[in-house]
Amino acid sequence: MPEREIYLDHNATTPVRPEVAAAMSAVVGDEMLTNPSSVHLAGRKAKRAVKAARQTVAEALGAQPTEIVFTGGGSEAINLAIKGIYFCHEAERPHVITTRIEHPAVLRTCEWLETLGATVTYLPVDNYGFVNPADVEAAITDRTILVSVMHANNEVGTIEPIAEIGAITKARGIPFHVDAVQTLGKVPIDVGELGVDLLSVSAHKIYGPKGIGALYVRTGTNLCPVVHGGGQEAGLRGGTENVPGIIGFAEAVRLAVAEMPENDRRYRELRAILTAIPGRLNAVRVNSPDHDCLPHVVNLSFLYADGMPIIMNLSMKGIYASVGSACASHEMNPSHVLMAMGLTEKAAFGSVRFSMGRSTTADDLEYVADQTIAIVEKLRKVTVPESIGKCDENCPCFLD
């Protein structure tokens, strides 16, 4: 094992906080905390615990507790939102609008709906991953049943203009779903101000347990269940509630929201260490925008050095980063996000994502920057026969 370990893959998952583990352990150790659907005293005790957790999650989103549906994770919440709208629609040849940079949980679900007869518009983004609200409005037809746009991108951190899009969908009376898995506990979320009808979140991105998430469903939204069963979660998600997971989720939410302002300040200071790498090494592009971006995420493209060898060499040094979404890491294709942003295939293959966390320090990132530069320089000695010229962020080497 390396003498020093630095985890910079927090967008993939986060370790469970001790406080969260303690809250869950207390529940697991309580033999009288049983099925929340049971009518006896022990069942009612479990029901009260779930009710309190639902209140905590709702407050973090500016929602009502009755609008929170607990699910088995972020992907399930996304599936419930998209499929739930689809199965309740009354339009002929229903139409869905999303973007080209969504998480696979959104893209694969939309592709599946196409096999059922739906049409899907995949909107383009600019060179930093921003979708234009005007493109959303232009894509709407009289058959549009849903718009789904992520709050912030998991690979580059771009925060989308959700409130502007929400105003458009509200004016047209179209349900609006937002994947907020990467933003819960990182940036303020108020479903009323954003104008969303459905919003997906997950626990394991904020130091909570895996296997638990939630879907905000605005009161009056016509949504059909995907998992049928005993009528739990207001009839929208059958199955006995995961009481320990729900309580752990709520504790993680409470802590994340309380610490959000300080974390935001600290991450903004730390990210400058990584965004300074292009000033120390030629032919590097910062793919994360310098505004409207998750402060803990920095995505870099290194020309003439593939991302996979970079992260493998970093791993040998005890530095754990990623080439993009963990959900697509088994695919030997360039990032669909970076390709949609207009990057060349070489630039996309040469990308590395660093996502910081609570334990990340300035000393860590200084070490990471030094090691990354040394690794890329070593790899380039093999791949580049001649000296590398300077390339700015808009160079044709990076962008088609």
N, C-alpha and C positions, 0 to 999 in steps of 0.2 A: 504494500500500500504506500502511496505517496506520503511524505512527511507532513505535507500541508494540503488541506482540502478546502476548496472554495466552490460552493454551489451557486451557479448562476443560471439555473433553469426553472425559476419559480413560476414562469408562465405555463410550464408543463404540469407541475404540482408543487405543493409545499408540504413540509413536515407538520405533523399535528403538534400544536402548542401544548405545553404542559398543563396550562389552565383548562384547555379544551379536553385533554385526556382525563384530567381529574373530574371534570363535570360529568363526562361519560362513564367513568369508572364508578362514580357514586350511584349512578342509575343501574348499571350492570350488577352492582353488588346488592341492590335493593330487591330482595326476593318478592316483596309485596307490590312491586311496580309491574303490572301485567299488561294485557291487551287493552288499549284505550277504548275499544268498542264494548268491553264487558261492562255490565251494569252494576256489579258489586263495588264495594268500597275501594278495593285495590285497582280495579279498572278505572274508576273515577279519578283516582290519584294520578294514574298515567295520563288520563285525558287532560287534567289540569296542567300537567307538565308540558304536554304538546301545545295546549292553548297559550301558555306563557311564551313558549318558543316562537309560536306563530306571531304573537304580538311584537316580539323583538325584531323578527325579520321584516314584518310589515312596516314598522317604524323606520327601519333603515332605508326603505324604498319610498316612503311617503304614501303608503297604501293603507288600506283597512285590513285587519286580520282575516276577514272573510274572503279577501281577494288573493290569499296566499294558498297555493296548492303544493304540498310537499311531494317530491318525486325521488326517483332513484339516482339522480344526478343531473348535470347540465344537459347532456345529450337527450335524456328522456324528456326533460322540460321542453327542449326545442322541438322534439318530435310531437309532443302533445300539442304545442302551440300550432305548428304548421298543419299536421294531420287533423287536429281537432277542428280547425277552421275549414279545411277541405271537406271533411266528412259531413259538415253541417251546412255547406253552401247550397244555394238554390240556383246558381247561375249555370247556363249551358256553356260547355267548353270553358271552364274556369281558368282564370289567368292569375299568376303569381309573379310578383316583382321582388328580386333580390339583387345582390351584387356578386361580382366575380371573385371577391376576396373573402367570402364567408368561410366559417369553420366547416369542415366536412360534415358535421351533423346537420347543417342547413343544406349544403349543396347536395349531399347524397339523398336527403329526404325530398328535395325539389326534383331531382332527377327521377326518383321513384314515382312521384306524382305525375311526371310526364308519361310514364308507362300506363297510367290510368286514364290518360286523355287530357290532362291539364297542359296548358302552355306556360312557359316560364321565361321571363325576361331577365337576363343577367346583365346588370348595368356595369359600365366601365368605371374605372377610377383614374385619378391623375397619377403623376410620377411619385407621389408620396402617399398614395392610397386613399385619397379623399374622394367620396362620391359627391356629385353635384346634385343638390335638391331639385334643380330644374330638370335634370334627367329623370328623376323619379316622377315628377309631375307629367312630363311628356310621355312617359311609358304607360300611364294609367289609361285603361279603357273601360267601357261599360261592363266588361266581364271580369274586371280585377276584383279578386276576393281577399287578397292579402298582400301587404308589403312587409318584407323582413330584411332588416339592415342591422348589422352588428354595431354595438356601442363603440367598442375599440377593437382593433385588429390584434390577434394573438401573436403574430409574427413581427410586426413592425411598430405596433403601439398606437397607430393613428386613431384619434378619437373623431368619430363621424358627427356631422351636424344634425343630430337626432331631433332636436327641438324644431328645427326648420322643416324637416321631413314630416314630423308629427303634425305640424300645423297644416301641411298639405293633405295628409291622409284624413285628418279630422274634417277638413272642409269638404272632402269628397265622400265622407262616410265609409271609409275603407279601414278594416282592422289593420293595426300596425304592430308587428312583433319585433322586439329587439333582443338580441343575444348579448346579455350583459355579464357573461361569465367572467370576463377579464377585468371588469370595472367595479364590481361590488367590493366595497372596502378600500378602493384605490382612488376613486373620484366620487363626488357627491352624486346621488341618484334621487330624483324626485319624479315619480311617474306622471304626476300632474303637470309639472313644468315641461317635461319631455314630450307629453302628448301621446304616450304609448298606451296600447290596449293589452299587450302581452309582453312579459319581460322574463327572460330565463336567467337563473343564477345557480351557482354551485358552491359547495363548502370547501372542497379541497384546494381551491386556488387562494384561500385566505386562512390557511393553517387549521382548517377543519378536517373532519373525516371524509374519506372517499365513499362514494355510494349514496350520497344524499344531496339533493338540490331542491329547487323550488321554481314554480312558475307563478308570476303575478298575472291575474286575470281580472281585468277591469269589470266592475259590476255591470251586467247587461250584455257582456260579450257572449255571442252565441258560439259555444265551444262544445264539441262532442268528445267523450272519453275515448282513449286508445286502449287503456287497460281496464277491462271490466271485472267486477268482483262484488264485494260486499257493500259497495256504496260509500267507501271512505273518501275523504277529501272532497266533500260536497258532491260526491258522485262522479268526480272527474278522474280519480285514480284509485282503482280497487286494490286491495291488499292491506294487511295489517301494517300499521305505521311503524317505522323504524325509530322507536322512541330514543334509544341512546344516540343514534345518528342525528336526529332532529335537535336534541338538546345540545349536542356538540356543535352543530351548525349554528344555533342561536348564540352560543358563547363565542364562537369565532367571529360572528357578525358584530356582536357587542364590542369586542376588543378592537376589531379592525376599524369600525366607525370612530371609536374614541381616539384611536391613534392616527387617523388619517391625516390631519393637518401636519403633524410633526414628520410623518413618513414622507409626505409630499415634499416638504422643504428639504429633507435629507437626501432624497433620491435625486432631486434637481441639482444639488451640489455634486453628488457622486457621478452622475451621468456625464458631466463635463470631462471626466478623466478618460472615458471611453470615446466620446465624440472628438477628442483631441488627437486620436490615433492617425487620422488622415494628414495631420500636420507633421507627423513624424515618419510617415511611410507613404510612398507614392502609390497611386492607382488604388485608392480606397474610397468608397462612397458610403456615407451615412444614409441608410435607407429610411430611418425613422425621422419624421418631420421635427423641426425645432419648436413647433407650436402645436397646440391641440394634440398632444401625444402623452401616453402614459409615461410618467417620469422615470419609472424603473426599468424601461425597455430600451435597448439600443441594438439595432440591427445594422451590421456592416457587410459590405461586399468587397472582397479582395480579388482583384484581377490576377490571373496567372497562378492561382492557388485554390484548389477545390475546398469547399467547406468541410466535407467529411474528413479528409486528412488533417485539417486544422483542428477540429474538435477531438479527434483521436489523439493527436499529439498533446493538446491541452489536457486531455484526460490523464495522460501519463504523468503530467505535472500536478495532478490533483485539482484541475480546474474543469468544472462540469458545465458546459454550455450546450447549445443545440444548433441544428441547421434550420430549424423552423418548428412547425407544429409536431408535437410528439405523436399525434393521432395519424400522421402521414409519414412518419420517419422510416417506415419499412419500404416506402416507394422510392425507386431509383429515378425519380423525375425531378426537374427543377421546381422550386416552390411555385404553386399556382398563384400565390399572392404577389410575389415579385414579378412574375411574368405578366400578370394583369396590370402591374404598375408600369410596364413598358421596359423593364430591364432586359438586357440581352441574356441569352441562355448561359453564357460564360459568367456573367455577373451574378446571375441567380444561383448557379452552382457554387459560386465562391462566397456565399453568404453565411454569416454566423450570427445567431441571436444570443445576446446576453440579457438575462432578466434577473434583476437584483431582488434581494429580500431583506428581512429584518436583521439578519446577522451580517450583511455585507458592510465592509468598512472601506475607507479611502485607501488604506494600506493594501487591502485585498486587491482593489482595482488597479492600483499602481503596479502591483506584481502581475496581474492579468494582462495589462497593457504591454508591459515589457516582454512577457513570455509570448504573447500573441505576435508581436512584431518580430521577435527572433524566429518563431516557427514559420511565419509567412516568408521571411527572407530566406530561410533554409530551403523551403519548398520551391521557391522561385529559382533558386540556383539550378534546380533540375528541369523546371518547366520553361524557363525563359532564356533563350540563347543570347539575347542582346539586352542592353540596358533598358530599363522601363522609363518611359517619359512620364511627365506629370499629366494627370487627368483630373478635371474638376467634376462636380456632381452631375453635370449635364453633358459630359463627354459621350460621343457615339460609342465608345468602348463599353459604357454602362447602359446607355439607353438606345433602343432602336429608333 
